[in-house]
Amino acid sequence: MNGTRNWCTLVDMHPEDQAAAGRKTYAMVSGHSTGHSLASELVESHDGHEEIIKVYLKGRSGDKMIHEKNINQLKSEVQYIQEARNCLQKLREDISSKLDRDLGDSLHRQEIQVVLEKPNGFSQSPTALYSSPPEVDTCINEDVDSLRKTVQNLLAKLQEAERQHQSDRVAFEVTLSRYQREAEQSNAALQREEDRVEQKEAEVGELQRRLLGMETEHQALLAKVREGEVALEELRSNNADCQAEREKAATLEKEVAGLREKIHHLDDMLKSQQRKVRQMIEQLQNSKAVIQSKDATIQELKEKIAYLEAENLEMHDRMEHLIEKQISHGNFSTQARAKTENPGSIRISKPPSPKPMPVIRVVET
């Protein structure tokens, strides 16, 4: 589709001398209009003897660009998740180094405090700085063991959170790739449908040109029939007994009979072509309905992708919150339990699906 809309008109045409015969002849005219993607309109001519049905067709040229834009946005989101994972790894290393430094500083302060508690603030020998009573050594060992256990617990919890984040990230990437494949398949099917619609429109245009040519030939044959009938009436009115005139009259009668057979044959061909045109219009409308269903499928996939992105952002916020609580209060397990008991929820409302367009059938009376 090229973004423009073609409209076809079926015109009910009555000859001047056959207005009371009860037959209808349809002609199709192509043109351009603006409005909805597919609509119909019934219009009467100025003299009130013609009925025109307009059918509007519209393509979708910006779907491919929008789809590529969404794919690029999803790739940037995946890159952002990778950067967040690297930041978490770096933060874990910083926490480990900080805990190691705090442990060394604590041991050094305890040794200095033991030295200051000696009489006069100094020991009697150079090795007294590193010697302490058994009670002090026991207290230091207990503090060191407690700090080590705390560090090990924190590191274990951090590794567990990292593994959970990694598994969620892998699941998200698998789901995202599956949705991308489905979106690409839907886009390819939509492109095929649009190509087929364009081919059908070209065939309809060719049929319209043929119908116009046949209508012109039909009018010319009707004019010849009228001329033959007039000549025959003139010959009969002259009451000529000439054999030549009789032969001419017989010849004219034969020509009139042949012309009538041709007119009857052309009428049958016109009816057949009109049926083909109506079938082509119905096929075009069905193709439009298929395209709309594909658009609805693509919209649902986009909504699922947005929902997964929201869940990923919420998970990232939870990780940051848990790490901050872990560093500030050292109560990671309590906060994690509170987070699991009261998770946030994001609801994305689904827009109403587009209504199917009515099917228009042109019936000859």
Short mmCIF file of the C-alpha atoms (twelve columns), coordinates in Angstrom:
data_MODEL
# 
_entry.id   MODEL 
# 
loop_
_atom_site.group_PDB 
_atom_site.id 
_atom_site.type_symbol 
_atom_site.label_atom_id 
_atom_site.label_alt_id 
_atom_site.label_comp_id 
_atom_site.label_asym_id 
_atom_site.label_seq_id 
_atom_site.Cartn_x 
_atom_site.Cartn_y 
_atom_site.Cartn_z 
_atom_site.pdbx_PDB_model_num 
ATOM 1   C CA . MET A 1   0.000   0.000   0.000   1 
ATOM 2   C CA . ASN A 2   1.298   3.440   -0.855  1 
ATOM 3   C CA . GLY A 3   -0.636  5.389   1.767   1 
ATOM 4   C CA . THR A 4   -3.295  6.688   -0.669  1 
ATOM 5   C CA . ARG A 5   -6.868  5.480   -1.029  1 
ATOM 6   C CA . ASN A 6   -8.640  4.500   -4.249  1 
ATOM 7   C CA . TRP A 7   -12.400 4.453   -4.523  1 
ATOM 8   C CA . CYS A 8   -14.534 2.491   -6.962  1 
ATOM 9   C CA . THR A 9   -18.008 3.589   -8.020  1 
ATOM 10  C CA . LEU A 10  -20.769 1.439   -9.459  1 
ATOM 11  C CA . VAL A 11  -23.102 3.625   -11.571 1 
ATOM 12  C CA . ASP A 12  -26.624 2.520   -12.503 1 
ATOM 13  C CA . MET A 13  -27.050 3.674   -16.124 1 
ATOM 14  C CA . HIS A 14  -30.351 3.603   -18.097 1 
ATOM 15  C CA . PRO A 15  -30.533 4.201   -21.848 1 
ATOM 16  C CA . GLU A 16  -32.999 6.847   -22.957 1 
ATOM 17  C CA . ASP A 17  -35.308 4.513   -24.862 1 
ATOM 18  C CA . GLN A 18  -35.024 1.625   -22.349 1 
ATOM 19  C CA . ALA A 19  -35.786 3.414   -19.091 1 
ATOM 20  C CA . ALA A 20  -38.881 1.309   -18.491 1 
ATOM 21  C CA . ALA A 21  -37.295 -2.050  -19.299 1 
ATOM 22  C CA . GLY A 22  -36.382 -2.756  -15.640 1 
ATOM 23  C CA . ARG A 23  -32.699 -3.608  -16.311 1 
ATOM 24  C CA . LYS A 24  -29.651 -1.979  -14.714 1 
ATOM 25  C CA . THR A 25  -26.155 -1.512  -16.087 1 
ATOM 26  C CA . TYR A 26  -23.240 -0.797  -13.745 1 
ATOM 27  C CA . ALA A 27  -20.077 1.108   -14.602 1 
ATOM 28  C CA . MET A 28  -17.043 1.431   -12.298 1 
ATOM 29  C CA . VAL A 29  -14.980 4.621   -12.023 1 
ATOM 30  C CA . SER A 30  -11.722 5.025   -10.058 1 
ATOM 31  C CA . GLY A 31  -10.596 8.148   -8.262  1 
ATOM 32  C CA . HIS A 32  -9.055  9.498   -5.008  1 
ATOM 33  C CA . SER A 33  -10.609 10.543  -1.720  1 
ATOM 34  C CA . THR A 34  -9.715  11.085  1.930   1 
ATOM 35  C CA . GLY A 35  -11.335 9.661   5.055   1 
ATOM 36  C CA . HIS A 36  -11.173 6.421   7.041   1 
ATOM 37  C CA . SER A 37  -9.091  3.417   6.013   1 
ATOM 38  C CA . LEU A 38  -12.163 1.530   4.701   1 
ATOM 39  C CA . ALA A 39  -15.592 3.105   4.368   1 
ATOM 40  C CA . SER A 40  -18.585 3.129   2.025   1 
ATOM 41  C CA . GLU A 41  -20.910 5.859   0.880   1 
ATOM 42  C CA . LEU A 42  -24.150 5.925   -1.156  1 
ATOM 43  C CA . VAL A 43  -24.466 8.969   -3.437  1 
ATOM 44  C CA . GLU A 44  -27.248 9.931   -5.858  1 
ATOM 45  C CA . SER A 45  -26.569 11.815  -9.079  1 
ATOM 46  C CA . HIS A 46  -27.996 15.227  -9.955  1 
ATOM 47  C CA . ASP A 47  -30.832 13.866  -12.102 1 
ATOM 48  C CA . GLY A 48  -31.720 11.116  -9.587  1 
ATOM 49  C CA . HIS A 49  -31.327 8.211   -12.097 1 
ATOM 50  C CA . GLU A 50  -27.939 6.967   -10.878 1 
ATOM 51  C CA . GLU A 51  -26.818 5.296   -7.639  1 
ATOM 52  C CA . ILE A 52  -23.113 5.396   -6.764  1 
ATOM 53  C CA . ILE A 53  -21.462 3.213   -4.103  1 
ATOM 54  C CA . LYS A 54  -17.995 4.418   -3.060  1 
ATOM 55  C CA . VAL A 55  -15.562 2.007   -1.378  1 
ATOM 56  C CA . TYR A 56  -12.442 3.533   0.201   1 
ATOM 57  C CA . LEU A 57  -9.212  1.581   0.652   1 
ATOM 58  C CA . LYS A 58  -6.196  2.692   2.657   1 
ATOM 59  C CA . GLY A 59  -2.732  1.209   3.282   1 
ATOM 60  C CA . ARG A 60  -0.416  1.313   6.292   1 
ATOM 61  C CA . SER A 61  3.001   2.618   5.354   1 
ATOM 62  C CA . GLY A 62  4.271   3.514   8.840   1 
ATOM 63  C CA . ASP A 63  3.854   0.110   10.523  1 
ATOM 64  C CA . LYS A 64  7.301   -1.111  9.531   1 
ATOM 65  C CA . MET A 65  9.005   2.045   10.854  1 
ATOM 66  C CA . ILE A 66  7.116   1.822   14.175  1 
ATOM 67  C CA . HIS A 67  8.042   -1.868  14.513  1 
ATOM 68  C CA . GLU A 68  11.753  -1.133  13.910  1 
ATOM 69  C CA . LYS A 69  11.619  1.679   16.460  1 
ATOM 70  C CA . ASN A 70  10.130  -0.669  19.083  1 
ATOM 71  C CA . ILE A 71  12.820  -3.301  18.376  1 
ATOM 72  C CA . ASN A 72  15.588  -0.700  18.836  1 
ATOM 73  C CA . GLN A 73  14.013  0.425   22.094  1 
ATOM 74  C CA . LEU A 74  13.912  -3.171  23.368  1 
ATOM 75  C CA . LYS A 75  17.580  -3.648  22.457  1 
ATOM 76  C CA . SER A 76  18.485  -0.512  24.419  1 
ATOM 77  C CA . GLU A 77  16.527  -1.876  27.405  1 
ATOM 78  C CA . VAL A 78  18.488  -5.150  27.253  1 
ATOM 79  C CA . GLN A 79  21.754  -3.180  27.145  1 
ATOM 80  C CA . TYR A 80  20.577  -1.184  30.171  1 
ATOM 81  C CA . ILE A 81  19.903  -4.429  32.073  1 
ATOM 82  C CA . GLN A 82  23.445  -5.620  31.255  1 
ATOM 83  C CA . GLU A 83  24.900  -2.357  32.572  1 
ATOM 84  C CA . ALA A 84  22.816  -2.683  35.744  1 
ATOM 85  C CA . ARG A 85  24.186  -6.194  36.268  1 
ATOM 86  C CA . ASN A 86  27.757  -4.896  35.915  1 
ATOM 87  C CA . CYS A 87  26.993  -2.159  38.449  1 
ATOM 88  C CA . LEU A 88  25.656  -4.767  40.890  1 
ATOM 89  C CA . GLN A 89  28.836  -6.834  40.463  1 
ATOM 90  C CA . LYS A 90  30.988  -3.785  41.107  1 
ATOM 91  C CA . LEU A 91  28.902  -2.848  44.148  1 
ATOM 92  C CA . ARG A 92  29.338  -6.353  45.555  1 
ATOM 93  C CA . GLU A 93  33.102  -6.091  45.160  1 
ATOM 94  C CA . ASP A 94  33.102  -2.665  46.841  1 
ATOM 95  C CA . ILE A 95  31.067  -4.029  49.757  1 
ATOM 96  C CA . SER A 96  33.463  -6.970  50.159  1 
ATOM 97  C CA . SER A 97  36.539  -4.707  50.132  1 
ATOM 98  C CA . LYS A 98  34.885  -2.280  52.536  1 
ATOM 99  C CA . LEU A 99  34.004  -5.080  54.963  1 
ATOM 100 C CA . ASP A 100 37.596  -6.372  54.794  1 
ATOM 101 C CA . ARG A 101 38.947  -2.883  55.559  1 
ATOM 102 C CA . ASP A 102 36.491  -2.444  58.441  1 
ATOM 103 C CA . LEU A 103 37.563  -5.804  59.870  1 
ATOM 104 C CA . GLY A 104 41.277  -4.830  59.725  1 
ATOM 105 C CA . ASP A 105 40.609  -1.410  61.289  1 
ATOM 106 C CA . SER A 106 38.601  -3.017  64.091  1 
ATOM 107 C CA . LEU A 107 41.443  -5.422  64.927  1 
ATOM 108 C CA . HIS A 108 43.996  -2.592  64.876  1 
ATOM 109 C CA . ARG A 109 41.874  -0.426  67.196  1 
ATOM 110 C CA . GLN A 110 41.437  -3.286  69.640  1 
ATOM 111 C CA . GLU A 111 45.200  -3.854  69.753  1 
ATOM 112 C CA . ILE A 112 45.839  -0.144  70.400  1 
ATOM 113 C CA . GLN A 113 43.182  -0.131  73.130  1 
ATOM 114 C CA . VAL A 114 44.875  -3.081  74.840  1 
ATOM 115 C CA . VAL A 115 48.226  -1.265  74.733  1 
ATOM 116 C CA . LEU A 116 46.726  1.927   76.199  1 
ATOM 117 C CA . GLU A 117 45.154  -0.008  79.062  1 
ATOM 118 C CA . LYS A 118 48.680  -1.036  80.210  1 
ATOM 119 C CA . PRO A 119 50.321  0.963   83.040  1 
ATOM 120 C CA . ASN A 120 51.854  4.209   81.722  1 
ATOM 121 C CA . GLY A 121 50.412  3.398   78.316  1 
ATOM 122 C CA . PHE A 122 53.474  1.260   77.255  1 
ATOM 123 C CA . SER A 123 54.582  -2.334  77.706  1 
ATOM 124 C CA . GLN A 124 57.857  -3.427  79.273  1 
ATOM 125 C CA . SER A 125 59.126  -5.295  76.214  1 
ATOM 126 C CA . PRO A 126 58.861  -4.882  72.433  1 
ATOM 127 C CA . THR A 127 56.715  -7.997  72.142  1 
ATOM 128 C CA . ALA A 128 54.190  -6.725  74.711  1 
ATOM 129 C CA . LEU A 129 52.439  -4.755  71.973  1 
ATOM 130 C CA . TYR A 130 51.227  -7.982  70.381  1 
ATOM 131 C CA . SER A 131 50.552  -9.833  73.620  1 
ATOM 132 C CA . SER A 132 47.318  -9.451  75.591  1 
ATOM 133 C CA . PRO A 133 45.506  -11.205 78.394  1 
ATOM 134 C CA . PRO A 134 43.473  -14.312 77.544  1 
ATOM 135 C CA . GLU A 135 40.176  -12.462 78.164  1 
ATOM 136 C CA . VAL A 136 41.059  -9.786  75.570  1 
ATOM 137 C CA . ASP A 137 42.101  -12.422 73.017  1 
ATOM 138 C CA . THR A 138 38.847  -14.278 73.561  1 
ATOM 139 C CA . CYS A 139 36.823  -11.067 73.045  1 
ATOM 140 C CA . ILE A 140 38.778  -10.221 69.885  1 
ATOM 141 C CA . ASN A 141 38.312  -13.720 68.487  1 
ATOM 142 C CA . GLU A 142 34.580  -13.604 69.182  1 
ATOM 143 C CA . ASP A 143 34.284  -10.216 67.432  1 
ATOM 144 C CA . VAL A 144 36.276  -11.480 64.461  1 
ATOM 145 C CA . ASP A 145 34.155  -14.634 64.204  1 
ATOM 146 C CA . SER A 146 30.973  -12.584 64.454  1 
ATOM 147 C CA . LEU A 147 32.147  -10.197 61.727  1 
ATOM 148 C CA . ARG A 148 33.179  -13.084 59.508  1 
ATOM 149 C CA . LYS A 149 29.837  -14.799 59.928  1 
ATOM 150 C CA . THR A 150 28.031  -11.540 59.188  1 
ATOM 151 C CA . VAL A 151 30.156  -10.983 56.082  1 
ATOM 152 C CA . GLN A 152 29.579  -14.552 54.916  1 
ATOM 153 C CA . ASN A 153 25.829  -14.256 55.453  1 
ATOM 154 C CA . LEU A 154 25.707  -10.955 53.581  1 
ATOM 155 C CA . LEU A 155 27.767  -12.336 50.711  1 
ATOM 156 C CA . ALA A 156 25.585  -15.459 50.532  1 
ATOM 157 C CA . LYS A 157 22.444  -13.339 50.394  1 
ATOM 158 C CA . LEU A 158 23.976  -11.067 47.786  1 
ATOM 159 C CA . GLN A 159 24.991  -14.060 45.651  1 
ATOM 160 C CA . GLU A 160 21.504  -15.527 45.975  1 
ATOM 161 C CA . ALA A 161 19.972  -12.226 44.881  1 
ATOM 162 C CA . GLU A 162 22.447  -12.076 41.977  1 
ATOM 163 C CA . ARG A 163 21.510  -15.617 40.867  1 
ATOM 164 C CA . GLN A 164 17.819  -14.773 41.077  1 
ATOM 165 C CA . HIS A 165 18.400  -11.618 39.048  1 
ATOM 166 C CA . GLN A 166 20.393  -13.585 36.463  1 
ATOM 167 C CA . SER A 167 17.651  -16.224 36.092  1 
ATOM 168 C CA . ASP A 168 14.979  -13.527 35.767  1 
ATOM 169 C CA . ARG A 169 17.114  -11.741 33.186  1 
ATOM 170 C CA . VAL A 170 17.577  -14.931 31.123  1 
ATOM 171 C CA . ALA A 171 13.830  -15.630 31.245  1 
ATOM 172 C CA . PHE A 172 13.102  -12.054 30.205  1 
ATOM 173 C CA . GLU A 173 15.525  -12.267 27.263  1 
ATOM 174 C CA . VAL A 174 13.993  -15.572 26.099  1 
ATOM 175 C CA . THR A 175 10.487  -14.122 26.287  1 
ATOM 176 C CA . LEU A 176 11.615  -10.950 24.553  1 
ATOM 177 C CA . SER A 177 13.243  -12.870 21.692  1 
ATOM 178 C CA . ARG A 178 10.116  -14.981 21.272  1 
ATOM 179 C CA . TYR A 179 7.922   -11.884 21.088  1 
ATOM 180 C CA . GLN A 180 10.331  -10.322 18.597  1 
ATOM 181 C CA . ARG A 181 10.104  -13.389 16.364  1 
ATOM 182 C CA . GLU A 182 6.314   -13.348 16.568  1 
ATOM 183 C CA . ALA A 183 6.265   -9.636  15.737  1 
ATOM 184 C CA . GLU A 184 8.548   -10.183 12.725  1 
ATOM 185 C CA . GLN A 185 6.380   -13.047 11.487  1 
ATOM 186 C CA . SER A 186 3.252   -10.922 11.887  1 
ATOM 187 C CA . ASN A 187 4.917   -8.071  10.027  1 
ATOM 188 C CA . ALA A 188 5.913   -10.398 7.170   1 
ATOM 189 C CA . ALA A 189 2.378   -11.782 6.945   1 
ATOM 190 C CA . LEU A 190 1.000   -8.244  6.950   1 
ATOM 191 C CA . GLN A 191 3.356   -7.275  4.119   1 
ATOM 192 C CA . ARG A 192 2.230   -10.285 2.093   1 
ATOM 193 C CA . GLU A 193 -1.411  -9.344  2.623   1 
ATOM 194 C CA . GLU A 194 -0.709  -5.776  1.511   1 
ATOM 195 C CA . ASP A 195 1.037   -7.022  -1.645  1 
ATOM 196 C CA . ARG A 196 -1.894  -9.264  -2.433  1 
ATOM 197 C CA . VAL A 197 -4.318  -6.370  -1.913  1 
ATOM 198 C CA . GLU A 198 -2.296  -4.228  -4.320  1 
ATOM 199 C CA . GLN A 199 -2.417  -7.030  -6.897  1 
ATOM 200 C CA . LYS A 200 -6.182  -7.318  -6.458  1 
ATOM 201 C CA . GLU A 201 -6.537  -3.561  -6.928  1 
ATOM 202 C CA . ALA A 202 -4.550  -3.766  -10.176 1 
ATOM 203 C CA . GLU A 203 -6.824  -6.560  -11.401 1 
ATOM 204 C CA . VAL A 204 -9.897  -4.516  -10.480 1 
ATOM 205 C CA . GLY A 205 -8.520  -1.559  -12.456 1 
ATOM 206 C CA . GLU A 206 -7.958  -3.796  -15.494 1 
ATOM 207 C CA . LEU A 207 -11.520 -5.113  -15.222 1 
ATOM 208 C CA . GLN A 208 -12.807 -1.551  -15.020 1 
ATOM 209 C CA . ARG A 209 -11.012 -0.622  -18.221 1 
ATOM 210 C CA . ARG A 210 -12.442 -3.683  -19.959 1 
ATOM 211 C CA . LEU A 211 -15.927 -2.846  -18.746 1 
ATOM 212 C CA . LEU A 212 -15.625 0.682   -20.104 1 
ATOM 213 C CA . GLY A 213 -14.518 -0.663  -23.503 1 
ATOM 214 C CA . MET A 214 -17.363 -3.160  -23.591 1 
ATOM 215 C CA . GLU A 215 -19.846 -0.460  -22.616 1 
ATOM 216 C CA . THR A 216 -18.619 1.744   -25.466 1 
ATOM 217 C CA . GLU A 217 -18.956 -1.130  -27.928 1 
ATOM 218 C CA . HIS A 218 -22.417 -1.876  -26.570 1 
ATOM 219 C CA . GLN A 219 -23.554 1.694   -27.195 1 
ATOM 220 C CA . ALA A 220 -22.138 1.592   -30.735 1 
ATOM 221 C CA . LEU A 221 -24.000 -1.658  -31.472 1 
ATOM 222 C CA . LEU A 222 -27.233 -0.201  -30.118 1 
ATOM 223 C CA . ALA A 223 -26.812 2.775   -32.442 1 
ATOM 224 C CA . LYS A 224 -26.295 0.432   -35.408 1 
ATOM 225 C CA . VAL A 225 -29.408 -1.549  -34.449 1 
ATOM 226 C CA . ARG A 226 -31.481 1.621   -34.350 1 
ATOM 227 C CA . GLU A 227 -30.141 2.675   -37.741 1 
ATOM 228 C CA . GLY A 228 -30.981 -0.755  -39.217 1 
ATOM 229 C CA . GLU A 229 -34.489 -0.676  -37.802 1 
ATOM 230 C CA . VAL A 230 -35.064 2.805   -39.224 1 
ATOM 231 C CA . ALA A 231 -33.833 1.712   -42.644 1 
ATOM 232 C CA . LEU A 232 -36.026 -1.397  -42.517 1 
ATOM 233 C CA . GLU A 233 -39.091 0.661   -41.655 1 
ATOM 234 C CA . GLU A 234 -38.341 3.013   -44.532 1 
ATOM 235 C CA . LEU A 235 -38.086 0.092   -46.929 1 
ATOM 236 C CA . ARG A 236 -41.357 -1.353  -45.718 1 
ATOM 237 C CA . SER A 237 -43.138 2.041   -45.973 1 
ATOM 238 C CA . ASN A 238 -42.191 2.465   -49.629 1 
ATOM 239 C CA . ASN A 239 -44.308 -0.611  -50.572 1 
ATOM 240 C CA . ALA A 240 -41.765 -1.495  -53.238 1 
ATOM 241 C CA . ASP A 241 -42.231 -4.855  -54.918 1 
ATOM 242 C CA . CYS A 242 -38.769 -4.856  -56.334 1 
ATOM 243 C CA . GLN A 243 -36.873 -8.072  -55.751 1 
ATOM 244 C CA . ALA A 244 -33.742 -6.140  -55.039 1 
ATOM 245 C CA . GLU A 245 -35.450 -4.209  -52.328 1 
ATOM 246 C CA . ARG A 246 -36.826 -7.435  -50.884 1 
ATOM 247 C CA . GLU A 247 -33.378 -8.973  -50.888 1 
ATOM 248 C CA . LYS A 248 -32.012 -5.845  -49.244 1 
ATOM 249 C CA . ALA A 249 -34.748 -6.013  -46.632 1 
ATOM 250 C CA . ALA A 250 -33.948 -9.670  -45.959 1 
ATOM 251 C CA . THR A 251 -30.271 -8.822  -45.684 1 
ATOM 252 C CA . LEU A 252 -31.023 -6.019  -43.260 1 
ATOM 253 C CA . GLU A 253 -33.204 -8.343  -41.201 1 
ATOM 254 C CA . LYS A 254 -30.393 -10.865 -41.046 1 
ATOM 255 C CA . GLU A 255 -27.975 -8.115  -39.968 1 
ATOM 256 C CA . VAL A 256 -30.427 -6.938  -37.332 1 
ATOM 257 C CA . ALA A 257 -30.788 -10.520 -36.037 1 
ATOM 258 C CA . GLY A 258 -27.011 -10.921 -35.920 1 
ATOM 259 C CA . LEU A 259 -26.615 -7.606  -34.135 1 
ATOM 260 C CA . ARG A 260 -29.240 -8.621  -31.599 1 
ATOM 261 C CA . GLU A 261 -27.364 -11.860 -30.935 1 
ATOM 262 C CA . LYS A 262 -24.171 -9.844  -30.449 1 
ATOM 263 C CA . ILE A 263 -25.980 -7.502  -28.050 1 
ATOM 264 C CA . HIS A 264 -27.310 -10.471 -26.098 1 
ATOM 265 C CA . HIS A 265 -23.802 -11.954 -25.951 1 
ATOM 266 C CA . LEU A 266 -22.365 -8.629  -24.793 1 
ATOM 267 C CA . ASP A 267 -25.048 -8.384  -22.101 1 
ATOM 268 C CA . ASP A 268 -24.027 -11.819 -20.818 1 
ATOM 269 C CA . MET A 269 -20.369 -10.794 -20.837 1 
ATOM 270 C CA . LEU A 270 -21.186 -7.576  -18.977 1 
ATOM 271 C CA . LYS A 271 -23.066 -9.494  -16.299 1 
ATOM 272 C CA . SER A 272 -20.174 -11.946 -15.937 1 
ATOM 273 C CA . GLN A 273 -17.643 -9.125  -15.602 1 
ATOM 274 C CA . GLN A 274 -19.860 -7.374  -13.054 1 
ATOM 275 C CA . ARG A 275 -20.009 -10.561 -10.973 1 
ATOM 276 C CA . LYS A 276 -16.223 -10.817 -11.135 1 
ATOM 277 C CA . VAL A 277 -15.891 -7.197  -10.005 1 
ATOM 278 C CA . ARG A 278 -18.202 -7.807  -7.053  1 
ATOM 279 C CA . GLN A 279 -16.182 -10.883 -6.076  1 
ATOM 280 C CA . MET A 280 -12.957 -8.868  -6.283  1 
ATOM 281 C CA . ILE A 281 -14.446 -6.164  -4.028  1 
ATOM 282 C CA . GLU A 282 -15.484 -8.790  -1.465  1 
ATOM 283 C CA . GLN A 283 -11.990 -10.322 -1.568  1 
ATOM 284 C CA . LEU A 284 -10.473 -6.881  -0.960  1 
ATOM 285 C CA . GLN A 285 -12.732 -6.353  2.046   1 
ATOM 286 C CA . ASN A 286 -11.792 -9.769  3.474   1 
ATOM 287 C CA . SER A 287 -8.110  -8.933  3.001   1 
ATOM 288 C CA . LYS A 288 -8.645  -5.695  4.924   1 
ATOM 289 C CA . ALA A 289 -10.235 -7.667  7.764   1 
ATOM 290 C CA . VAL A 290 -7.206  -10.019 7.868   1 
ATOM 291 C CA . ILE A 291 -4.860  -7.006  7.983   1 
ATOM 292 C CA . GLN A 292 -6.816  -5.533  10.901  1 
ATOM 293 C CA . SER A 293 -6.565  -8.832  12.813  1 
ATOM 294 C CA . LYS A 294 -2.780  -8.866  12.237  1 
ATOM 295 C CA . ASP A 295 -2.587  -5.269  13.537  1 
ATOM 296 C CA . ALA A 296 -4.482  -6.318  16.681  1 
ATOM 297 C CA . THR A 297 -2.022  -9.208  17.217  1 
ATOM 298 C CA . ILE A 298 0.967   -6.859  16.880  1 
ATOM 299 C CA . GLN A 299 -0.653  -4.439  19.367  1 
ATOM 300 C CA . GLU A 300 -1.099  -7.265  21.904  1 
ATOM 301 C CA . LEU A 301 2.567   -8.247  21.525  1 
ATOM 302 C CA . LYS A 302 3.617   -4.648  22.117  1 
ATOM 303 C CA . GLU A 303 1.492   -4.526  25.276  1 
ATOM 304 C CA . LYS A 304 3.118   -7.754  26.558  1 
ATOM 305 C CA . ILE A 305 6.580   -6.320  25.904  1 
ATOM 306 C CA . ALA A 306 5.675   -3.123  27.805  1 
ATOM 307 C CA . TYR A 307 4.396   -5.236  30.709  1 
ATOM 308 C CA . LEU A 308 7.667   -7.215  30.850  1 
ATOM 309 C CA . GLU A 309 9.679   -3.988  30.769  1 
ATOM 310 C CA . ALA A 310 7.662   -2.658  33.711  1 
ATOM 311 C CA . GLU A 311 8.300   -5.884  35.669  1 
ATOM 312 C CA . ASN A 312 12.024  -5.678  34.926  1 
ATOM 313 C CA . LEU A 313 12.153  -2.045  36.131  1 
ATOM 314 C CA . GLU A 314 10.304  -2.972  39.305  1 
ATOM 315 C CA . MET A 315 12.740  -5.863  39.942  1 
ATOM 316 C CA . HIS A 316 15.698  -3.514  39.459  1 
ATOM 317 C CA . ASP A 317 14.218  -1.047  41.984  1 
ATOM 318 C CA . ARG A 318 13.752  -3.876  44.468  1 
ATOM 319 C CA . MET A 319 17.378  -4.932  44.108  1 
ATOM 320 C CA . GLU A 320 18.632  -1.392  44.726  1 
ATOM 321 C CA . HIS A 321 16.361  -1.026  47.745  1 
ATOM 322 C CA . LEU A 322 17.509  -4.342  49.215  1 
ATOM 323 C CA . ILE A 323 21.194  -3.489  48.763  1 
ATOM 324 C CA . GLU A 324 20.728  -0.076  50.437  1 
ATOM 325 C CA . LYS A 325 18.929  -1.676  53.376  1 
ATOM 326 C CA . GLN A 326 21.648  -4.326  53.599  1 
ATOM 327 C CA . ILE A 327 24.438  -1.747  53.850  1 
ATOM 328 C CA . SER A 328 22.683  0.713   56.192  1 
ATOM 329 C CA . HIS A 329 20.985  -1.579  58.729  1 
ATOM 330 C CA . GLY A 330 22.416  -5.078  58.182  1 
ATOM 331 C CA . ASN A 331 18.875  -6.470  58.285  1 
ATOM 332 C CA . PHE A 332 18.687  -7.810  54.717  1 
ATOM 333 C CA . SER A 333 16.593  -10.900 55.531  1 
ATOM 334 C CA . THR A 334 13.826  -8.926  57.291  1 
ATOM 335 C CA . GLN A 335 13.564  -6.394  54.455  1 
ATOM 336 C CA . ALA A 336 13.624  -9.139  51.831  1 
ATOM 337 C CA . ARG A 337 10.778  -10.923 53.616  1 
ATOM 338 C CA . ALA A 338 8.803   -7.679  53.776  1 
ATOM 339 C CA . LYS A 339 9.413   -7.130  50.057  1 
ATOM 340 C CA . THR A 340 8.239   -10.630 49.170  1 
ATOM 341 C CA . GLU A 341 5.125   -10.258 51.344  1 
ATOM 342 C CA . ASN A 342 4.155   -6.873  49.876  1 
ATOM 343 C CA . PRO A 343 5.249   -6.852  46.206  1 
ATOM 344 C CA . GLY A 344 4.249   -3.967  44.009  1 
ATOM 345 C CA . SER A 345 1.881   -4.547  41.152  1 
ATOM 346 C CA . ILE A 346 1.608   -2.779  37.864  1 
ATOM 347 C CA . ARG A 347 -1.559  -3.124  35.871  1 
ATOM 348 C CA . ILE A 348 -1.618  -2.234  32.238  1 
ATOM 349 C CA . SER A 349 -5.063  -1.762  30.823  1 
ATOM 350 C CA . LYS A 350 -5.671  -3.353  27.455  1 
ATOM 351 C CA . PRO A 351 -7.144  -0.981  24.898  1 
ATOM 352 C CA . PRO A 352 -10.347 -2.100  23.249  1 
ATOM 353 C CA . SER A 353 -9.808  -4.065  20.070  1 
ATOM 354 C CA . PRO A 354 -10.876 -2.332  16.835  1 
ATOM 355 C CA . LYS A 355 -14.360 -3.171  15.590  1 
ATOM 356 C CA . PRO A 356 -14.498 -5.268  12.406  1 
ATOM 357 C CA . MET A 357 -15.566 -3.318  9.367   1 
ATOM 358 C CA . PRO A 358 -18.883 -4.162  7.658   1 
ATOM 359 C CA . VAL A 359 -18.851 -6.271  4.501   1 
ATOM 360 C CA . ILE A 360 -20.468 -4.512  1.531   1 
ATOM 361 C CA . ARG A 361 -22.196 -6.615  -1.104  1 
ATOM 362 C CA . VAL A 362 -23.383 -5.073  -4.374  1 
ATOM 363 C CA . VAL A 363 -26.516 -6.855  -5.623  1 
ATOM 364 C CA . GLU A 364 -27.829 -6.350  -9.156  1 
ATOM 365 C CA . THR A 365 -31.612 -6.074  -9.437  1 
# 
